[in-house]
Amino acid sequence: MELKAVTLNDREMEIEVLGENETFLNPIKQRLLADKDVDIAEYVIEHPFLSIPRVYFRTKGATKPQVVLKRTIKALLKDYKDFEDAFVRDMPKAA
């Protein structure tokens, strides 16, 4: 995976995410939308084979986009860890 900032200012961030698709980008978008400091969030893949996927979001202005994205990624990692813990704890063991 490779990231490239396309837009970055006090309220907006747009990054290219080389080598990823909807499976990776949608949870990021959903978590960004759940953040109280985010006004809008979206990802764009113009063509699945020919374009570079991009994530765009705009904050409400109180918090810098870099801080919001870092917080979003940490929250997603916690979500996946919680899922893993529940799976190990609650699912029957394979025979």
C-alpha positions in Angstrom: 0.0 0.0 0.0 1.1 3.5 -0.8 -0.5 6.8 0.3 -0.2 10.1 -1.4 -1.7 13.4 -0.2 -3.7 15.1 -2.9 -5.3 17.8 -0.7 -4.4 18.8 2.8 -5.4 21.9 4.6 -6.9 22.9 8.0 -10.3 21.3 7.2 -9.8 18.9 4.3 -7.8 15.8 3.4 -7.8 13.8 0.2 -5.4 10.9 -0.1 -4.7 8.4 -2.9 -4.6 4.8 -1.6 -2.7 2.7 -4.1 -3.5 -1.0 -4.3 -6.7 -1.0 -2.3 -10.4 -1.3 -3.0 -13.9 -0.8 -1.4 -13.2 -3.6 1.1 -10.5 -1.5 2.7 -11.9 2.0 2.1 -15.5 1.6 3.1 -14.8 0.9 6.8 -12.6 4.0 6.9 -15.3 6.1 5.4 -18.0 4.7 7.8 -15.7 5.3 10.8 -15.0 8.9 9.6 -18.7 9.6 9.2 -19.2 8.4 12.8 -16.7 10.9 14.1 -18.2 14.0 15.7 -15.6 16.3 14.1 -16.3 15.1 10.5 -18.6 17.0 8.2 -18.4 14.8 5.1 -16.4 11.7 4.1 -16.3 9.7 0.9 -14.1 7.4 -1.2 -13.9 7.4 -4.9 -12.8 4.7 -7.3 -13.6 6.0 -10.8 -12.6 2.8 -12.6 -11.7 -0.4 -10.7 -8.8 -1.2 -13.0 -7.6 2.2 -14.3 -7.9 4.7 -11.5 -6.3 5.2 -8.1 -8.7 5.0 -5.2 -9.1 8.2 -3.1 -10.5 9.0 0.3 -11.8 12.5 0.9 -13.1 14.0 4.1 -13.8 17.4 5.6 -13.8 18.3 9.3 -16.0 20.8 11.0 -13.0 22.9 11.7 -12.2 22.2 15.4 -9.7 19.4 14.7 -7.1 19.0 12.0 -7.8 16.2 9.4 -4.5 14.4 10.3 -5.7 14.0 13.9 -9.1 12.8 12.9 -7.6 10.2 10.5 -5.2 8.9 13.1 -8.1 8.6 15.6 -10.2 6.8 13.0 -7.5 4.3 12.2 -6.9 3.6 15.9 -10.7 3.1 16.4 -10.8 0.6 13.5 -7.9 -1.3 14.9 -9.7 -1.6 18.2 -12.9 -2.7 16.5 -11.1 -5.5 14.7 -9.2 -6.5 17.9 -12.6 -6.6 19.8 -14.0 -8.8 17.0 -11.0 -11.1 17.2 -11.3 -11.4 21.0 -15.0 -12.2 20.7 -14.4 -14.8 18.0 -11.7 -16.6 20.1 -13.9 -16.4 23.2 -17.3 -17.3 21.8 -16.9 -19.5 18.8 -16.6 -23.3 19.1 -13.2 -24.8 18.6 -12.6 -26.7 15.4 -12.5 -30.5 15.7 
